Amino acid sequence: MTTIELDEVFQYHTKTTAPAASQPLIAQTEKEFGALLNLHALFAEAPVTYQTYMTAFDQFLKQSSFSPLEAQVVFMTANFHNRCHYCMAGHTMMMKMGKMPDDVIEDLREGRPLKDPKLRALQRFSRQLLEARGHVGDVRLQAFFDAGYDRKAALEVLTGLAAKLISNFTNALAHTRLDRGMDKFAWVHPDER
C-alpha cells in the first residue's frame, strides 16, 4: 500500500477550487468571520459536512438558551476532550475577543473544573456526555437539572457537541493549520506536553 502525504489528502479550497455547492457557504463564512478560515476551506470539499457544521454551530450559538459564555463552555469542553489543537486556539481567540473571563478560559484550556458552580455543572455534564457517549444515566442528568438547567438545555448541549464532533474530528484527520492570529493561542493537550 502506498503512503500518501497528508498535504495530498486534504485540500484547502478557495472560491476558485471549491465545489459549487460550497460557494454560498464560503460567502457566509467570509461574512461572519471576515475571511475563509482554514477549517472551512477543508469543509468545502464536502458541502453536506460544511452545511451541517455551519447550521449546528450557528443554531447553537444564536438560538440555544445558553449565554455566549455557557456556549463556549460546551465548545471548549469538547475541544479539550477531543484534543483539538485548532478549535482550542480558535475558541480561545473568540472568548478573548468577547472579553470573557481569563480564569474561565485558562481552566477550560487546562481541563480544570470551573469555579462557578453552574458553569462547572455544564462543563461536567458536557464531559460526561462525551465520555459516556450519551449514556450519562438519570443521576447525572438530575445533577445537571439541580444546577439550574432544564430538559431543553440538556438537549441543546447535544447540538453544541455535534458541531464540535464535526470540527474536532476534521482537524484530527487533516491536522488543520492555524489561521493568522490564532498562533498566539496555540494549544497542546496537557497529556502531550
N, C-alpha and C positions, 0 to 999 in steps of 0.2 A: 504494500500500500504506500502510495506517495504522500509525504508530509507536505501540507500546504502552509505557506507563510500566512500569519494572521492578517497581514495587510491585504492579502489576496482574497480573503474570505468575506470580509465585511467592507462595504464601500460607504464613505462619507459622501452622500449625494449632495448635489447642488440643484438649483432651479433647472439647470440645463439637463442634468442626468437623471433626475427623479422621474418615476412613472407619473403619468398624467393625473392619476387619482390622488397622488400626494401633493400636487401643486397647491390646492386650496389650503391644505394643512400647513404647508411651508409658509404660505402667506399669513395664516393665523399665528404661527409661531413667531414670525418676524414682527407682527403687530404687537403681540403680547410681550415678547422678550427683547425686541429691538434687533434681533439677529437670528440666523438659523443656528441653533445650538447643535453641538456635535451629536448628542444623543438623538435629536430629531432628524439630523442628517442620516443617521443609521436607520431610524424608523422608516424613513421614506422608501426604503426598499420594499416594505410590506405595508401598503396603505391600510389594510384592515387592523394591523397592530398599532400603527400610528394613530388612527382614528379612535380605536378603543382606549388607548392610553390617554389621549387628549380629552376624551369625554369623561373618563373616570377621574382624571386629575382635576379638570375644571369643575365638574359637578361636586366633587368632594370639597374643594376649596371655596367654591362660591355658593353652593346650595345646601350643604350639610348644616347641622345645628351647632357645629363646633366653631369656636373663635379661631382666628388665624393662628394663635399660639397653640391651641389644642390640636388643630390640624397638623401643624409642624411636629408636635409630639408624636402623633401617629406615624407620619412620614419618617421622621428621624429614628424612631424605634425600629422600623422596618429596615432602614438604611444600615443601622448598626447590626441588627440580627443577620441580615443578608450580606454583610461585609462589602457594601457598595461604596467604593472609593469615589466614584463620580457624583452620586447623589448626596453623599455626606458633604462633600465640598460645595455642591450647588445649593443645597438647602441651608447650609451654614451661611452662605452668602445671602440667601433670601432672608434668613432670620436677622442677620446683621442689618440689612437694608431696611427691614421692618422694625428696627430698633427693639427687638425682643431681648429679654434679659440674658446677659452674658453667662451668668451662672447656669441657667437652664440650657443654653447652647452647649456649654462645656460638659455638663453632666450627660447630655444626650450623646455627645461625641465620644464620651468615655464609657457609656453604658451604665452609668451610676444611677441609682434611684433618685428621682426628682424630690426636692424638698417640699414643695407644695403638695398637700395630701390628695387633692382632686387630680392634679396633673400626674402625680405618681400612680394613682389608680388607673388612669387612662394609659399610661406607659406600661404598667404591669399587665393590664388586660390585652393590649396590643401584642405584647411579647408572648403572653400565654397563648393567644390565638395562633401566632406563628409557630411556636414550639409544639403545640398540641394539634396542629393542622385543623383548628376549629373546634376540636373536642375538649373544650375547657371544663365542661361539667357545670351543674347547677350552682355549686357552692361558689365557684369563681365568678360566675355570672352575677350571682346575688351580691358579691362583694363589689362588683362594678356598679350595680344599682345603688348599693348602700353609700357609695361615694358621691352620689348625686346625679348619675347618668340614668337614662331610661332605655326602653327597648329599641326606640328609634336610633339612639346613639350607638347601641351595640351593633345594629345592622349597618349603620353608616361607617363604622370603623372598617368594616369589610371592604367598602369602596376604596378607602384610602390604601388599605393593604393590597387590594387588587392592582391599583395603579402602580404601587411600588414593586409588586412582583414583576410586572412587565418591564419597568425601567431598571430595577436592580439586576434582574436576570439578563437583560440585554447587555448591560455594562459588564457583567461577569463573562459573557460569551465574547464580547467584542473588545474588552479592555479599553473602553472609550477614553479618548484623550480629553483632558480637562479643557474647558473653554477659557478664553482670555479673562483674567480677573479671578478665576477660581483657584489658581495655583497657590495663592496665599492661604487658602483654606484646605490645602491638600491633607488627606487623612489616610492613615493606615490603622487597621483594627488593632487594639491593644495586644491581642494574642500573637500578632505578627511583628511586633516591634522588637 
